[in-house]
């Protein structure tokens, strides 16, 4: 089992979660579409060579974003990450993947 955490601008929260859930992420036992989400503020500066969805090269940008956390079965992890990237508006979405242990 894995835990995935990704950060997405609030206007794209639902479309990105929908893509992740359709690929099999967020399933716990007899439940699906399970996640935890919290609102915060993201910051980044597009550098030369970037094609930013938001902001301008060389300028720091801050944007309301959500941190979304969910679990994923090992055999689906690559498909779920691909789905997250496909549903996400950013050129380089920020995300984390953790292997979980069952005790």
NORJOQUI-V632290 format. One record per residue. N is the residue number from 1. RES is the residue in three letters. SS is DSSP state (h for helix, s for strand, l for the rest). OMEGA is omega in whole degrees, 0 to 359 (* if undefined). D_CENTER is the distance of its C-alpha to the mean C-alpha in whole Angstrom. Layout:
BEGIN
n=<N N>
res=<RES RES>
ss=<SS SS>
omega=<OMEGA OMEGA>
d_center=<D_CENTER D_CENTER>
END
This chain:
BEGIN
n=<1 2 3 4 5 6 7 8 9 10 11 12 13 14 15 16 17 18 19 20 21 22 23 24 25 26 27 28 29 30 31 32 33 34 35 36 37 38 39 40 41 42 43 44 45 46 47 48 49 50 51 52 53 54 55 56 57 58 59 60 61 62 63 64 65 66 67 68 69 70 71 72 73 74 75 76 77 78 79 80 81 82 83 84 85 86 87 88 89 90 91 92 93 94 95 96 97 98 99 100 101 102 103>
res=<UNK UNK UNK UNK UNK UNK UNK UNK UNK UNK UNK UNK UNK UNK UNK UNK UNK UNK UNK UNK UNK UNK UNK UNK UNK UNK UNK UNK UNK UNK UNK UNK UNK UNK UNK UNK UNK UNK UNK UNK UNK UNK UNK UNK UNK UNK UNK UNK UNK UNK UNK UNK UNK UNK UNK UNK UNK UNK UNK UNK UNK UNK UNK UNK UNK UNK UNK UNK UNK UNK UNK UNK UNK UNK UNK UNK UNK UNK UNK UNK UNK UNK UNK UNK UNK UNK UNK UNK UNK UNK UNK UNK UNK UNK UNK UNK UNK UNK UNK UNK UNK UNK UNK>
ss=<l s s s s s s s s h h h h h h h h h h h h h l l l l l s l l s l l l l s s s s s s s s s s l l l l l l l l l l l l l l s s s s s s s s s s s s s l h h h h h h h h h h h h h h l l l l l l l s s s s s l l l l>
omega=<178 170 179 175 175 183 187 177 190 180 182 181 186 181 180 176 180 179 180 179 179 179 176 177 175 178 177 181 181 180 173 182 181 175 172 179 177 181 178 181 177 178 177 174 176 181 178 180 180 173 188 172 178 174 184 180 177 182 177 180 171 186 173 180 172 169 182 179 179 178 182 175 184 183 181 191 182 178 180 177 177 180 178 180 180 181 186 182 186 175 180 181 176 178 180 177 180 171 181 177 178 181 *>
d_center=<17 14 11 8 6 3 5 6 10 11 13 10 9 11 11 7 8 11 10 8 11 14 13 14 11 12 16 18 22 23 20 17 14 14 11 12 10 12 13 14 14 13 15 16 19 19 21 24 23 20 19 17 15 16 19 22 23 24 23 21 19 17 15 14 10 9 7 6 8 10 12 13 16 17 18 15 13 13 13 10 8 10 9 6 7 10 9 7 10 10 12 11 7 7 6 8 10 13 16 18 22 23 27>
END
